[in-house]
Amino acid sequence: MKKIIYILNGPNLNLLGEREPEIYGSESIDDIQKLTEQYAKSKNTDVIFKQTNHEGELIEMIHDARKKSDGLIINPAGYTHTSVAIYDALLSLEIPIIEVHISNIYKREKFRHSSYVSMAANSVISGFGIDGYIFALESMLKNIKN
């Protein structure tokens, strides 16, 4: 049976390729979606890839993943450091969770060094650019292998 992995992305990631390319690179969110979908397909896995700028909508997506997914990869972006509500939603999951960040959050402003999401995630991948999404998929598939 095919595995289903949710890849959820938070606020401002729709501006990838335009916003601060010196930090986030020149690839767009669409490029990341294509990359992850191609990789997943090569591993007989389906990816549900979504992005939102709204906290409540991201929480609804997490709730959806709870019922329909074998694993969750999440780049919560700015909500990483601020959202107890997203942390609480993640605690309801009984599937592996991998937190991904394009930039190395520990080389940036001090407030970015703290993550509510990390307290709920099984692991964190940070600072590898968009390759971090592929690293997360590889790791996720190893974790959910049955």
C-alpha positions in Angstrom: 0.0 0.0 0.0 1.2 3.5 -0.9 2.4 5.7 2.0 1.0 9.2 2.2 3.2 12.0 3.6 1.9 15.5 4.3 4.3 18.4 3.7 2.9 21.5 5.3 4.4 25.0 4.9 3.7 28.1 6.9 3.5 31.8 6.3 5.5 33.7 3.7 6.9 30.6 2.1 4.7 31.4 -0.9 7.3 34.2 -1.5 10.3 31.9 -1.8 12.5 32.9 -4.7 11.4 36.5 -4.2 11.9 37.2 -0.5 15.4 37.3 0.9 17.0 35.0 -1.7 20.4 35.4 0.1 18.8 33.5 3.0 16.2 31.2 1.3 17.6 30.8 -2.2 16.1 31.4 -5.6 13.8 28.3 -5.7 10.0 28.9 -5.3 7.5 26.9 -3.3 6.3 25.4 -6.6 9.9 24.2 -7.2 9.9 22.5 -3.8 6.5 20.9 -4.5 7.7 19.5 -7.8 11.0 18.2 -6.2 9.2 16.5 -3.4 6.5 15.0 -5.5 9.0 13.6 -8.0 11.1 12.1 -5.2 8.0 10.6 -3.5 6.8 9.1 -6.8 10.1 7.4 -7.2 9.6 5.8 -3.8 5.9 4.8 -4.5 4.7 7.4 -2.0 2.1 10.1 -2.3 2.8 13.6 -1.1 0.1 16.1 0.0 1.9 19.4 -0.3 0.2 22.6 1.1 1.2 26.1 2.1 -0.8 28.7 4.0 -0.2 32.1 5.6 -2.9 31.5 8.2 -2.3 29.8 11.6 -5.8 28.3 11.9 -5.7 26.9 8.4 -2.3 25.3 9.2 -3.8 23.7 12.3 -6.7 22.3 10.2 -4.1 20.8 7.8 -2.4 19.2 10.8 -5.7 17.8 11.9 -6.3 16.4 8.4 -2.8 14.8 8.4 -3.8 13.1 11.7 -6.4 11.1 10.0 -5.0 10.7 6.5 -1.2 10.6 6.6 1.5 8.2 7.5 3.9 11.0 8.4 4.1 14.8 8.6 6.9 17.1 7.4 6.3 20.7 8.5 8.1 23.9 7.8 6.1 26.2 10.1 8.1 29.2 9.2 7.5 32.2 11.5 5.0 30.1 13.6 7.9 27.9 14.7 8.8 30.4 17.4 5.3 31.7 18.3 2.5 29.2 18.1 1.5 27.1 21.1 -1.6 26.3 19.1 0.4 24.5 16.4 2.4 22.7 19.1 -0.8 21.5 20.7 -2.1 20.3 17.3 1.1 18.4 16.6 0.8 16.7 20.0 -2.5 15.1 18.8 -0.6 13.2 16.0 0.4 9.6 16.4 2.6 9.6 13.3 6.2 10.7 12.8 6.8 14.5 12.5 9.9 16.1 11.0 10.4 19.8 11.3 12.2 21.4 8.3 13.8 24.9 7.9 15.5 26.1 4.7 17.9 28.3 6.6 20.0 27.4 9.6 17.8 29.0 12.3 20.6 28.8 14.8 22.8 31.2 12.7 20.0 33.8 12.6 18.3 36.1 15.1 18.2 34.8 18.7 14.4 34.6 18.8 14.6 32.0 15.9 16.7 29.6 18.1 13.6 28.6 20.0 11.0 26.3 18.5 7.7 25.1 19.9 7.4 22.7 17.0 10.7 20.9 17.9 9.2 19.9 21.2 6.6 17.8 19.3 8.8 16.7 16.3 10.8 13.5 16.1 13.6 15.4 14.4 14.6 18.7 12.9 16.4 19.4 9.6 17.7 23.0 9.3 20.1 24.8 7.0 20.3 22.6 3.9 18.2 24.8 1.7 15.4 23.0 -0.2 17.4 19.7 0.0 16.2 19.5 3.6 12.8 18.5 2.2 14.3 15.5 0.4 16.4 14.6 3.5 13.1 14.7 5.5 11.3 12.5 3.0 14.2 10.0 3.0 14.2 9.9 6.8 10.4 9.7 7.0 10.3 6.7 4.6 12.8 4.9 6.8 10.8 5.7 9.9 7.4 4.5 8.5 8.7 1.5 6.7 6.7 -1.6 7.6 
